[in-house]
Amino acid sequence: MINFEEEIEKFQPSLDIDQAEDAIYHTDMADVTDIIKEILKDMKSN
């Protein structure tokens, strides 16, 4: 039978997950609102 307490003690998170999490949280991505604001700004200047 699986000893869950022992397995939890041995658990180490994958570095890939940590790296992906950092990339997601530290990336400044434009959302739809930013894109619409940029389009409106371009339309006003033309």
GUMARDO-535038 format. One record per atom (N, C-alpha, C): x, z, y; residue in one letter; atom name. Coordinates in pm, 1 decimal, always signed. Layout:
! residues N
{{X Z Y} a CA},
...
//
This chain:
! residues 46
{{+84.1 +0.0 -118.3} m N},
{{+0.0 +0.0 +0.0} m CA},
{{+89.0 +0.0 +125.2} m C},
{{+40.1 -58.4 +232.1} i N},
{{+116.5 -70.0 +355.7} i CA},
{{+112.1 +61.9 +432.7} i C},
{{+230.4 +107.9 +473.2} n N},
{{+240.4 +226.9 +555.9} n CA},
{{+245.1 +180.1 +702.1} n C},
{{+131.0 +187.8 +769.6} f N},
{{+120.9 +134.4 +904.0} f CA},
{{+210.7 +207.7 +1003.5} f C},
{{+224.7 +336.5 +989.2} e N},
{{+311.2 +412.9 +1080.3} e CA},
{{+455.6 +363.6 +1069.6} e C},
{{+501.8 +340.8 +948.5} e N},
{{+638.4 +291.9 +927.0} e CA},
{{+655.1 +151.0 +985.2} e C},
{{+555.3 +67.4 +967.0} e N},
{{+561.7 -69.3 +1018.6} e CA},
{{+561.3 -70.3 +1170.7} e C},
{{+483.7 +16.0 +1232.4} i N},
{{+479.8 +24.3 +1378.6} i CA},
{{+614.4 +69.3 +1433.4} i C},
{{+679.7 +162.5 +1365.4} e N},
{{+811.7 +208.9 +1409.2} e CA},
{{+914.9 +96.7 +1403.0} e C},
{{+902.5 +6.7 +1307.2} k N},
{{+997.9 -103.7 +1291.9} k CA},
{{+967.4 -221.1 +1384.6} k C},
{{+848.7 -222.7 +1443.6} f N},
{{+805.8 -336.5 +1524.6} f CA},
{{+891.8 -353.4 +1648.4} f C},
{{+933.3 -478.1 +1673.5} q N},
{{+1002.1 -514.3 +1796.6} q CA},
{{+937.8 -642.0 +1848.6} q C},
{{+895.8 -641.9 +1975.2} p N},
{{+828.8 -761.4 +2027.3} p CA},
{{+923.7 -880.7 +2031.8} p C},
{{+867.7 -995.1 +2013.5} s N},
{{+944.7 -1118.5 +2016.4} s CA},
{{+995.4 -1144.5 +2157.6} s C},
{{+1119.0 -1188.2 +2168.6} l N},
{{+1173.8 -1221.2 +2300.0} l CA},
{{+1100.7 -1339.6 +2361.2} l C},
{{+1052.6 -1429.1 +2277.9} d N},
{{+979.2 -1544.1 +2329.3} d CA},
{{+855.6 -1501.4 +2406.0} d C},
{{+786.7 -1400.9 +2355.5} i N},
{{+666.0 -1351.5 +2422.6} i CA},
{{+703.4 -1290.7 +2557.3} i C},
{{+807.8 -1209.9 +2560.6} d N},
{{+851.3 -1148.9 +2685.9} d CA},
{{+892.6 -1255.0 +2787.2} d C},
{{+964.1 -1355.6 +2742.6} q N},
{{+1008.1 -1462.5 +2832.1} q CA},
{{+888.9 -1541.7 +2884.4} q C},
{{+793.7 -1569.4 +2798.6} a N},
{{+674.3 -1642.6 +2840.7} a CA},
{{+595.0 -1561.2 +2941.6} a C},
{{+583.4 -1432.2 +2916.8} e N},
{{+510.8 -1344.9 +3008.3} e CA},
{{+576.8 -1345.4 +3146.0} e C},
{{+708.3 -1334.8 +3151.1} d N},
{{+780.3 -1338.9 +3278.8} d CA},
{{+758.0 -1470.8 +3350.6} d C},
{{+763.9 -1580.2 +3276.6} a N},
{{+744.3 -1712.1 +3337.2} a CA},
{{+604.0 -1726.1 +3395.0} a C},
{{+506.1 -1673.9 +3325.2} i N},
{{+367.5 -1686.0 +3371.1} i CA},
{{+344.5 -1601.4 +3496.0} i C},
{{+391.9 -1478.4 +3494.5} y N},
{{+365.2 -1389.2 +3606.7} y CA},
{{+450.9 -1417.9 +3729.5} y C},
{{+565.5 -1479.3 +3712.5} h N},
{{+655.5 -1501.8 +3825.5} h CA},
{{+654.6 -1645.4 +3876.9} h C},
{{+562.5 -1726.3 +3829.1} t N},
{{+552.0 -1864.4 +3875.2} t CA},
{{+441.3 -1873.4 +3978.5} t C},
{{+475.1 -1929.5 +4092.8} d N},
{{+377.0 -1945.5 +4198.4} d CA},
{{+311.2 -2082.5 +4181.5} d C},
{{+199.8 -2082.8 +4110.6} m N},
{{+130.7 -2208.4 +4083.0} m CA},
{{+16.1 -2227.3 +4181.3} m C},
{{-4.9 -2351.8 +4219.3} a N},
{{-116.0 -2383.3 +4308.6} a CA},
{{-245.9 -2383.3 +4228.1} a C},
{{-346.5 -2319.6 +4283.8} d N},
{{-476.3 -2325.3 +4219.2} d CA},
{{-563.2 -2428.0 +4292.4} d C},
{{-685.7 -2441.3 +4250.1} v N},
{{-775.3 -2542.8 +4306.7} v CA},
{{-793.7 -2520.8 +4456.4} v C},
{{-804.5 -2396.3 +4497.7} t N},
{{-822.9 -2365.9 +4639.8} t CA},
{{-704.3 -2415.2 +4722.1} t C},
{{-583.4 -2392.4 +4673.7} d N},
{{-464.0 -2439.8 +4744.7} d CA},
{{-462.5 -2591.9 +4755.4} d C},
{{-501.5 -2659.0 +4650.4} i N},
{{-503.0 -2804.6 +4650.2} i CA},
{{-606.2 -2857.8 +4749.6} i C},
{{-724.6 -2796.6 +4751.9} i N},
{{-829.0 -2839.8 +4845.3} i CA},
{{-784.6 -2816.4 +4989.7} i C},
{{-722.2 -2702.2 +5015.7} k N},
{{-671.8 -2674.1 +5150.9} k CA},
{{-569.8 -2779.2 +5193.5} k C},
{{-482.5 -2818.0 +5103.3} e N},
{{-380.1 -2918.1 +5133.8} e CA},
{{-444.2 -3053.9 +5162.1} e C},
{{-545.1 -3091.6 +5084.6} i N},
{{-615.2 -3218.8 +5106.0} i CA},
{{-685.3 -3218.3 +5242.4} i C},
{{-753.5 -3107.7 +5273.7} l N},
{{-821.6 -3098.4 +5403.0} l CA},
{{-723.0 -3104.0 +5518.3} l C},
{{-609.4 -3039.6 +5503.2} k N},
{{-506.1 -3042.4 +5606.4} k CA},
{{-454.9 -3184.4 +5627.4} k C},
{{-433.4 -3257.4 +5518.2} d N},
{{-388.1 -3395.8 +5526.8} d CA},
{{-493.7 -3484.0 +5592.3} d C},
{{-620.5 -3459.7 +5558.1} m N},
{{-728.6 -3538.8 +5616.9} m CA},
{{-739.9 -3516.0 +5767.9} m C},
{{-720.6 -3393.0 +5812.0} k N},
{{-729.2 -3361.4 +5955.0} k CA},
{{-614.5 -3423.7 +6033.2} k C},
{{-497.7 -3428.7 +5969.9} s N},
{{-380.4 -3484.0 +6041.2} s CA},
{{-383.8 -3635.6 +6048.4} s C},
{{-462.4 -3700.9 +5963.8} n N},
{{-471.5 -3847.7 +5967.0} n CA},
{{-586.4 -3885.9 +6051.3} n C},
//
